């Protein structure tokens, strides 16, 4: 398979990850479990000053969740853009693929440690696809 195709598949995998993450994040407050409902209440009702703003932990959780959605979208976009220029500028594509692979590996490990395996599969699959594309790019002339 050509590097372009591998990187496009990785991009689509990360876009799917982004969509799943975003929809999952949008529903974190909706639960029927009374214990979880109490945790959500505590996170959203109690506000405190921090760095010039008064926010709740729920506000920060929302902010981090949306920031993660944007970061996943950025990764998907970069993979798509790199796929389009891989044969025209293989040296740059190799550098970007190496950087993205390292970030995806770290992201996947973070998801395994702090979240759940299903989320990590997306990041680690995209990382493997990007590494394979990188190896194929190494055979292209400068």
C-alpha positions as CSV (number, residue, x, y, z in Angstrom):
1,X,0.0,0.0,0.0
2,X,1.3,3.5,-0.8
3,X,2.2,6.0,1.9
4,X,-0.6,8.3,0.7
5,X,-3.2,5.6,1.2
6,X,-1.8,4.6,4.6
7,X,-1.8,8.2,5.8
8,X,-5.3,8.8,4.6
9,X,-6.5,5.7,6.4
10,X,-4.7,7.0,9.6
11,X,-6.4,10.3,9.1
12,X,-9.8,8.7,8.8
13,X,-9.1,6.6,11.9
14,X,-8.3,9.7,13.9
15,X,-11.3,11.6,12.5
16,X,-13.5,8.6,13.7
17,X,-11.7,8.8,17.1
18,X,-12.5,12.6,17.2
19,X,-16.2,12.1,16.4
20,X,-16.5,9.3,19.1
21,X,-14.6,11.4,21.6
22,X,-16.7,14.5,21.0
23,X,-20.0,12.6,21.2
24,X,-18.8,10.8,24.3
25,X,-17.7,14.0,25.9
26,X,-21.0,15.8,25.2
27,X,-22.8,13.2,27.2
28,X,-20.6,12.9,30.3
29,X,-23.1,14.7,32.5
30,X,-26.1,12.5,31.4
31,X,-26.2,9.5,33.7
32,X,-28.8,7.5,35.6
33,X,-26.3,6.1,38.1
34,X,-26.9,8.0,41.4
35,X,-23.2,7.9,42.4
36,X,-22.1,9.3,39.1
37,X,-24.8,11.9,39.2
38,X,-23.5,13.1,42.6
39,X,-20.0,13.3,41.3
40,X,-21.2,15.4,38.3
41,X,-23.2,17.6,40.7
42,X,-20.1,18.2,42.9
43,X,-18.0,18.9,39.8
44,X,-20.4,21.4,38.3
45,X,-21.9,23.2,41.3
46,X,-18.8,24.0,43.3
47,X,-16.9,27.0,41.8
48,X,-13.6,28.5,42.9
49,X,-11.3,31.3,41.8
50,X,-8.2,30.2,39.8
51,X,-6.0,32.4,37.6
52,X,-8.4,35.2,37.5
53,X,-11.5,33.2,36.7
54,X,-14.2,31.5,38.8
55,X,-14.9,28.0,37.4
56,X,-15.9,24.5,38.5
57,X,-14.0,21.3,37.9
58,X,-16.8,20.5,35.5
59,X,-16.0,23.6,33.5
60,X,-12.3,22.6,33.3
61,X,-13.3,19.0,32.4
62,X,-15.5,20.4,29.6
63,X,-12.6,22.7,28.4
64,X,-10.1,19.8,28.4
65,X,-12.6,17.6,26.5
66,X,-13.2,20.2,23.8
67,X,-9.5,20.9,23.6
68,X,-8.8,17.2,23.1
69,X,-11.5,17.1,20.3
70,X,-9.7,19.9,18.6
71,X,-6.3,18.2,19.0
72,X,-7.7,15.0,17.5
73,X,-9.1,17.0,14.6
74,X,-5.7,18.7,14.1
75,X,-4.0,15.3,14.0
76,X,-6.5,14.0,11.4
77,X,-6.0,17.1,9.3
78,X,-2.2,17.0,9.5
79,X,-2.2,13.3,8.4
80,X,-4.5,14.2,5.5
81,X,-2.3,17.1,4.4
82,X,0.9,15.1,4.7
83,X,-0.6,12.3,2.7
84,X,-1.2,14.7,-0.2
85,X,2.4,15.9,-0.3
86,X,4.2,12.7,0.6
87,X,5.5,12.0,-2.9
88,X,6.3,15.6,-3.7
89,X,8.3,16.3,-0.5
90,X,9.3,12.9,1.0
91,X,11.9,14.5,3.3
92,X,9.3,16.7,5.0
93,X,6.7,13.9,5.0
94,X,9.2,11.6,6.8
95,X,9.9,14.3,9.5
96,X,6.2,14.9,10.1
97,X,5.3,11.2,10.1
98,X,8.0,10.5,12.7
99,X,6.7,13.4,14.9
100,X,3.1,12.3,14.5
101,X,4.0,8.7,15.2
102,X,5.6,9.6,18.5
103,X,2.7,11.8,19.5
104,X,0.2,9.1,18.6
105,X,2.1,6.5,20.6
106,X,2.2,8.8,23.6
107,X,-1.5,9.6,23.1
108,X,-2.4,5.9,22.9
109,X,-0.4,5.1,26.1
110,X,-2.1,8.0,27.9
111,X,-5.5,6.5,26.8
112,X,-4.5,3.0,28.1
113,X,-3.4,4.4,31.4
114,X,-6.1,7.0,32.1
115,X,-9.1,6.1,30.0
116,X,-9.9,2.8,28.3
117,X,-8.5,0.4,25.6
118,X,-11.2,1.2,23.0
119,X,-10.0,4.8,22.7
120,X,-6.3,3.7,22.7
121,X,-7.0,1.3,19.7
122,X,-7.7,4.3,17.4
123,X,-4.6,6.2,18.4
124,X,-2.3,3.1,18.2
125,X,-3.8,2.0,14.9
126,X,-3.2,5.4,13.4
127,X,0.4,5.3,14.8
128,X,1.1,1.9,13.2
129,X,-0.3,3.1,9.9
130,X,1.8,6.2,10.1
131,X,5.0,4.2,11.0
132,X,4.4,1.9,8.0
133,X,3.9,5.0,5.8
134,X,7.2,6.4,7.2
135,X,9.0,3.2,6.4
136,X,7.7,3.3,2.8
137,X,8.7,7.0,2.5
138,X,12.3,6.1,3.4
139,X,12.6,4.2,0.1
140,X,11.6,7.4,-1.9
141,X,14.4,9.6,-3.2
142,X,14.8,13.1,-1.7
